[in-house]
């Protein structure tokens, strides 16, 4: 069976700073994989290498069997099948919520206006912001903005979704709404790679949890193991800090 | 009294050279007012009012300016300014995109153009335009005097607009491009759909100021050697002033500029606040 994501010996340098020091891992279709780890551990860079927002310095990345690190690959075509959700939402501020969800359907998938609007409304409804179609991003709360961003990605009918710390920029009381939407997606069988600090979400929803530190994968396994019974001291130290911040 | 804590004791304010700061300030302000009053009185006393009125505000000469002041001169000023602005807008955006291009020669061309045309006086550009037919025999700028004026203003304005657009394009967060690209848009598509519309919104206030600058620079059309139908405000005022040996038409032209430029200035300020 083809892996949804297959990363082999991935290295990434920013100048002299080696952020990823040889990453090997795979995500199977329908799996939800959460990547956890301290800040600066390279987890966001890893995620961004999967849709080539960062160009790997060395190594290969395959998405559904297509090598995206091949210089001849049509990266726009590959990205169409990969939804991406950012920490800072990155909605287009000059468009309404509805237009945000329609624009790539029209310009990239060449859907007609009517069809794009129907799909957009469906997806906005699905993430619980159907009533906010005409609002500009600036008029929405962070949680609503992030859900519009999820709808924008879903409207492209992606085969897999990447989430880059989707709740880290949110006020605590708004985190739940976004996580609920992500849970629903996971239950529907969406393939998801999620960089997150939400240990509860990782424990409940993920099929696998990957713990990264210092540019390498330290531990990779089911949440019951990586979070429930970590084998490595570095993982244990990290979890202690995250789960009991006040010691 | 004796058992009161010493720290609570009120101490006199420290005194420097005798005068308190407040008193010094009051004296300084009085001097400034006195100077102002003296200057105004002197101006009123020494100015030759009848002569000033005769030369700068002669009503019957001002009347001669109508209606051509509006129907020809102001109209042409606006034609030159709007035309020059349109050219600056398009080429300025193009130059800004070249300036930020990953293709080095494009960057060089844009930098050289911007440095030259921002560094030269606009007057020099207009003088060069009058010599174009000499350099290129048989060549004529399309649109006659309108074309020449718009070309001159466009050449200068493009350089300034390029810098304005560059600032606007760079102010659009990188995440916007990343979001567009991760939806499968090509880099060109992302630029047109996501980045440029936001950049244009951001540069509207400085762009309004640029339009005011072009409106004023349109007075340089004076140096193109203009026939009566193409005359703009400055030349119109100057010609009438020569004809009547009186400066009133220049004042009238000046007021007409202000009628347009002051509201535009306020508009730019209001747009900036939004």
Contacts between the chains, C-beta under 8 A, distances in Angstrom:
chain1	res1	chain2	res2	distance
A	51	B	182	5.6
A	53	B	178	5.6
A	53	B	181	7.2
A	53	B	182	6.5
A	76	B	181	7.9
A	76	B	184	5.1
A	76	B	185	7.1
A	76	B	186	5.4
A	77	B	184	7.2
A	79	B	181	6.7
A	79	B	182	5.6
A	79	B	183	7.1
A	79	B	184	4.6
A	80	B	183	7.6
A	80	B	184	3.6
A	82	B	182	7.1
A	83	B	182	7.9
A	84	B	178	8.0
A	84	B	179	7.5
A	84	B	182	3.9
A	84	B	183	7.9
A	86	B	175	6.1
A	86	B	178	7.1
A	86	B	179	6.5
A	88	B	173	7.9
A	88	B	175	5.5
A	90	B	173	7.6
A	90	B	175	4.1
A	90	B	176	6.2
A	90	B	178	6.6
A	90	B	179	3.8
A	91	B	179	7.6
A	92	B	176	6.8
A	92	B	179	7.3
A	92	B	180	7.8
A	92	B	194	5.7
A	92	B	198	7.8
A	93	B	198	6.8
A	94	B	197	5.3
A	94	B	198	5.5
A	94	B	201	6.3
A	103	B	193	6.3
A	104	B	180	7.6
A	104	B	183	3.8
A	104	B	184	6.5
A	104	B	185	6.4
A	107	B	185	6.4
A	107	B	189	5.9
A	107	B	193	6.0
A	108	B	183	6.2
A	108	B	184	4.4
A	108	B	185	5.8
A	108	B	189	7.6
A	109	B	184	7.9
A	149	B	179	7.8
A	152	B	183	7.2
A	153	B	183	7.4
A	156	B	183	6.3
A	156	B	184	6.9
